[in-house]
Amino acid sequence: MTTPTPHIDSQAGAFAATVLMPGDPQRAKFIADNFLQDVVQVNSVRGMLGYTGTYNGRAISVMGSGMGMPSIGIYSYELFSSYNVERIIRIGSCGSYTADLNLYDVIIADDAWSESTFARTQGVSEADILEASPALVAALESHAKALQIDYTKGRIHSSDVFYRQNFDDYQTIRDQHGCQAVEMEAFALFANAQATNKQAACVLTVSDSLVTHEATTAAEREQAFTNMMKIALEMAA
Ligand code: HPA
Protein backbone atom coordinates (compact mmCIF):
# COMPACT_ATOMS: atom_id res chain seq x y z
CA MET A 1 0.00 0.00 0.00
CA THR A 2 1.43 3.40 -0.94
CA THR A 3 1.05 6.54 1.14
CA PRO A 4 -1.19 8.33 1.81
CA THR A 5 -3.28 5.25 2.69
CA PRO A 6 -7.08 5.22 2.37
CA HIS A 7 -7.60 6.26 6.02
CA ILE A 8 -4.40 8.19 6.93
CA ASP A 9 -3.55 11.38 5.09
CA SER A 10 0.25 11.46 5.61
CA GLN A 11 3.48 10.49 3.89
CA ALA A 12 5.64 7.51 4.90
CA GLY A 13 7.94 9.30 7.37
CA ALA A 14 5.16 11.02 9.31
CA PHE A 15 4.95 8.53 12.20
CA ALA A 16 7.47 7.56 14.86
CA ALA A 17 8.45 3.88 15.28
CA THR A 18 6.24 3.76 18.41
CA VAL A 19 2.56 4.70 18.20
CA LEU A 20 0.21 4.91 21.19
CA MET A 21 -3.43 4.26 20.30
CA PRO A 22 -6.26 5.35 22.56
CA GLY A 23 -9.74 4.55 21.24
CA ASP A 24 -10.87 8.16 21.42
CA PRO A 25 -9.22 10.59 18.96
CA GLN A 26 -9.85 13.40 21.48
CA ARG A 27 -7.69 11.51 23.95
CA ALA A 28 -4.94 11.40 21.33
CA LYS A 29 -5.23 15.20 21.12
CA PHE A 30 -5.20 15.48 24.94
CA ILE A 31 -1.97 13.45 25.10
CA ALA A 32 -0.34 15.49 22.32
CA ASP A 33 -1.39 18.78 23.97
CA ASN A 34 -0.35 17.85 27.50
CA PHE A 35 2.56 15.41 27.23
CA LEU A 36 4.38 15.88 23.90
CA GLN A 37 6.74 18.54 22.54
CA ASP A 38 7.35 19.58 18.91
CA VAL A 39 3.94 18.22 17.89
CA VAL A 40 2.84 17.86 14.26
CA GLN A 41 -0.69 16.70 13.37
CA VAL A 42 -0.38 13.71 11.01
CA ASN A 43 -3.98 12.61 10.50
CA SER A 44 -7.46 14.10 10.44
CA VAL A 45 -9.27 11.78 7.98
CA ARG A 46 -12.70 10.98 9.50
CA GLY A 47 -11.65 13.01 12.56
CA MET A 48 -9.28 10.18 13.63
CA LEU A 49 -6.67 12.61 14.96
CA GLY A 50 -3.01 11.58 14.93
CA TYR A 51 0.10 13.43 16.12
CA THR A 52 3.85 12.93 16.08
CA GLY A 53 6.09 14.64 18.63
CA THR A 54 8.69 13.94 21.27
CA TYR A 55 8.49 12.80 24.88
CA ASN A 56 11.62 13.58 26.93
CA GLY A 57 13.39 14.14 23.62
CA ARG A 58 12.38 10.78 22.11
CA ALA A 59 10.10 10.40 19.09
CA ILE A 60 6.58 9.06 19.57
CA SER A 61 3.21 9.24 17.79
CA VAL A 62 -0.30 9.03 19.17
CA MET A 63 -3.45 8.37 17.14
CA GLY A 64 -7.04 7.32 17.85
CA SER A 65 -8.06 3.78 16.88
CA GLY A 66 -11.83 4.18 17.06
CA MET A 67 -13.96 1.59 18.85
CA GLY A 68 -13.97 -2.10 18.02
CA MET A 69 -11.80 -4.58 16.15
CA PRO A 70 -12.74 -3.55 12.58
CA SER A 71 -11.72 0.04 13.32
CA ILE A 72 -8.38 -0.63 15.06
CA GLY A 73 -7.80 -3.33 12.44
CA ILE A 74 -7.83 -0.76 9.63
CA TYR A 75 -5.67 1.87 11.33
CA SER A 76 -3.09 -0.48 12.82
CA TYR A 77 -2.67 -2.35 9.52
CA GLU A 78 -2.03 0.86 7.59
CA LEU A 79 0.45 2.08 10.23
CA PHE A 80 2.36 -1.23 10.31
CA SER A 81 2.37 -1.88 6.58
CA SER A 82 2.80 1.62 5.10
CA TYR A 83 4.22 3.99 7.73
CA ASN A 84 7.22 2.00 9.03
CA VAL A 85 5.63 1.77 12.47
CA GLU A 86 7.38 -0.94 14.52
CA ARG A 87 5.24 -1.11 17.65
CA ILE A 88 1.73 -0.06 18.61
CA ILE A 89 0.63 0.17 22.22
CA ARG A 90 -3.10 0.38 22.74
CA ILE A 91 -4.01 2.51 25.77
CA GLY A 92 -7.67 2.07 26.56
CA SER A 93 -10.40 1.54 29.07
CA CYS A 94 -11.93 -1.75 30.14
CA GLY A 95 -14.70 -3.29 32.20
CA SER A 96 -13.57 -5.37 35.16
CA TYR A 97 -14.68 -9.04 35.35
CA THR A 98 -13.41 -9.60 38.90
CA ALA A 99 -13.91 -8.03 42.31
CA ASP A 100 -10.11 -7.83 42.60
CA LEU A 101 -9.92 -5.07 39.96
CA ASN A 102 -11.18 -1.66 41.04
CA LEU A 103 -11.95 1.51 39.08
CA TYR A 104 -8.76 3.15 37.79
CA ASP A 105 -6.61 0.02 38.26
CA VAL A 106 -4.05 -0.49 35.47
CA ILE A 107 -3.85 -3.79 33.54
CA ILE A 108 -1.00 -4.83 31.24
CA ALA A 109 -2.36 -7.52 28.90
CA ASP A 110 -0.34 -10.73 28.47
CA ASP A 111 -2.77 -11.93 25.83
CA ALA A 112 -6.35 -11.52 24.61
CA TRP A 113 -9.08 -14.15 24.26
CA SER A 114 -11.85 -13.47 21.75
CA GLU A 115 -14.84 -15.12 20.09
CA SER A 116 -14.16 -12.77 17.17
CA THR A 117 -13.41 -14.19 13.72
CA PHE A 118 -10.95 -11.33 13.03
CA ALA A 119 -7.73 -13.38 13.07
CA ARG A 120 -9.24 -16.27 11.12
CA THR A 121 -10.86 -14.08 8.48
CA GLN A 122 -7.65 -12.13 8.10
CA GLY A 123 -5.81 -15.43 7.58
CA VAL A 124 -3.28 -15.03 10.37
CA SER A 125 -4.39 -17.48 13.06
CA GLU A 126 -7.07 -20.01 14.00
CA ALA A 127 -6.36 -19.43 17.70
CA ASP A 128 -8.83 -17.77 20.02
CA ILE A 129 -6.02 -16.45 22.24
CA LEU A 130 -3.40 -14.10 20.77
CA GLU A 131 -0.33 -12.91 22.69
CA ALA A 132 0.96 -9.41 23.14
CA SER A 133 4.64 -9.08 22.13
CA PRO A 134 6.54 -10.42 25.18
CA ALA A 135 9.35 -7.85 24.80
CA LEU A 136 6.84 -5.00 24.93
CA VAL A 137 5.05 -6.50 27.92
CA ALA A 138 8.38 -6.77 29.76
CA ALA A 139 9.28 -3.17 28.87
CA LEU A 140 5.90 -1.86 30.01
CA GLU A 141 6.25 -3.72 33.30
CA SER A 142 9.69 -2.31 33.95
CA HIS A 143 8.47 1.24 33.21
CA ALA A 144 5.50 0.76 35.57
CA LYS A 145 7.85 -0.42 38.30
CA ALA A 146 10.28 2.47 37.76
CA LEU A 147 7.35 4.92 37.98
CA GLN A 148 6.02 3.09 41.08
CA ILE A 149 2.64 2.58 39.43
CA ASP A 150 0.78 -0.55 40.57
CA TYR A 151 -0.55 -2.81 37.84
CA THR A 152 -2.04 -6.26 37.23
CA LYS A 153 -0.85 -8.47 34.39
CA GLY A 154 -3.34 -10.84 32.82
CA ARG A 155 -5.60 -12.04 30.05
CA ILE A 156 -8.28 -9.75 28.67
CA HIS A 157 -11.45 -10.41 26.66
CA SER A 158 -11.73 -8.58 23.32
CA SER A 159 -15.47 -8.41 22.68
CA ASP A 160 -17.45 -7.39 19.60
CA VAL A 161 -20.48 -6.43 21.66
CA PHE A 162 -20.68 -3.63 24.22
CA TYR A 163 -24.42 -3.88 24.96
CA ARG A 164 -25.12 -7.55 25.66
CA GLN A 165 -28.57 -9.00 26.31
CA ASN A 166 -27.14 -11.01 29.19
CA PHE A 167 -24.35 -9.14 31.01
CA ASP A 168 -23.92 -12.02 33.48
CA ASP A 169 -22.28 -14.00 30.64
CA TYR A 170 -19.09 -12.33 31.81
CA GLN A 171 -18.81 -14.85 34.65
CA THR A 172 -18.69 -17.77 32.19
CA ILE A 173 -16.08 -16.01 30.02
CA ARG A 174 -14.00 -15.20 33.11
CA ASP A 175 -14.20 -18.74 34.53
CA GLN A 176 -13.78 -20.67 31.25
CA HIS A 177 -11.17 -18.50 29.57
CA GLY A 178 -9.42 -16.72 32.44
CA CYS A 179 -10.25 -13.17 31.33
CA GLN A 180 -9.86 -10.45 33.96
CA ALA A 181 -11.47 -7.59 32.04
CA VAL A 182 -13.19 -6.71 28.77
CA GLU A 183 -12.35 -4.27 25.99
CA MET A 184 -12.96 -4.33 22.24
CA GLU A 185 -9.71 -3.93 20.26
CA ALA A 186 -6.60 -5.80 21.47
CA PHE A 187 -7.21 -9.14 19.69
CA ALA A 188 -7.30 -7.44 16.27
CA LEU A 189 -4.23 -5.34 17.06
CA PHE A 190 -2.29 -8.46 18.10
CA ALA A 191 -3.45 -10.26 14.91
CA ASN A 192 -2.20 -7.39 12.74
CA ALA A 193 1.16 -7.37 14.52
CA GLN A 194 1.51 -11.08 13.70
CA ALA A 195 0.42 -10.55 10.10
CA THR A 196 3.01 -7.82 9.51
CA ASN A 197 5.82 -9.15 11.75
CA LYS A 198 5.60 -6.13 14.04
CA GLN A 199 5.03 -5.70 17.77
CA ALA A 200 1.94 -4.79 19.78
CA ALA A 201 0.83 -4.50 23.40
CA CYS A 202 -2.10 -3.17 25.39
CA VAL A 203 -2.36 -1.23 28.64
CA LEU A 204 -5.82 -0.65 30.09
CA THR A 205 -7.43 1.32 32.89
CA VAL A 206 -10.59 0.00 34.55
CA SER A 207 -13.44 2.41 33.70
CA ASP A 208 -16.34 0.28 34.92
CA SER A 209 -17.01 -2.95 36.76
CA LEU A 210 -19.35 -5.68 35.58
CA VAL A 211 -19.21 -7.05 39.13
CA THR A 212 -20.16 -3.96 41.17
CA HIS A 213 -21.69 -1.87 38.32
CA GLU A 214 -19.60 1.15 39.36
CA ALA A 215 -18.61 3.42 36.48
CA THR A 216 -16.53 6.52 35.87
CA THR A 217 -17.74 9.69 34.14
CA ALA A 218 -16.23 10.90 30.87
CA ALA A 219 -14.60 13.84 32.69
CA GLU A 220 -13.08 11.61 35.40
CA ARG A 221 -11.68 9.27 32.77
CA GLU A 222 -9.78 12.00 30.94
CA GLN A 223 -7.75 12.82 34.06
CA ALA A 224 -7.54 9.46 35.77
CA PHE A 225 -5.85 7.73 32.88
CA THR A 226 -2.59 9.60 33.47
CA ASN A 227 -0.89 6.57 35.07
CA MET A 228 -1.49 4.40 32.02
CA MET A 229 -0.31 7.18 29.68
CA LYS A 230 2.90 7.70 31.64
CA ILE A 231 3.78 4.01 31.44
CA ALA A 232 3.09 3.92 27.69
CA LEU A 233 4.88 7.19 26.91
CA GLU A 234 8.10 5.64 28.26
CA MET A 235 7.99 3.37 25.21
CA ALA A 236 9.10 6.33 23.04
CA ALA A 237 12.02 5.20 20.90
N1 HPA B 1 -17.29 -3.68 27.62
C1 HPA B 1 -16.53 -3.58 26.53
N2 HPA B 1 -15.57 -2.67 26.42
C2 HPA B 1 -15.36 -1.84 27.44
C3 HPA B 1 -16.13 -1.90 28.59
C4 HPA B 1 -17.13 -2.87 28.69
O1 HPA B 1 -17.85 -2.98 29.69
N3 HPA B 1 -15.69 -0.92 29.43
C5 HPA B 1 -14.68 -0.30 28.79
N4 HPA B 1 -14.48 -0.84 27.58
Residues whose N, C-alpha, C, O or C-beta is under 5 A from the ligand:
A	BS01	HPA	S93 C94 G95 F162 V182 E183 M184 S207
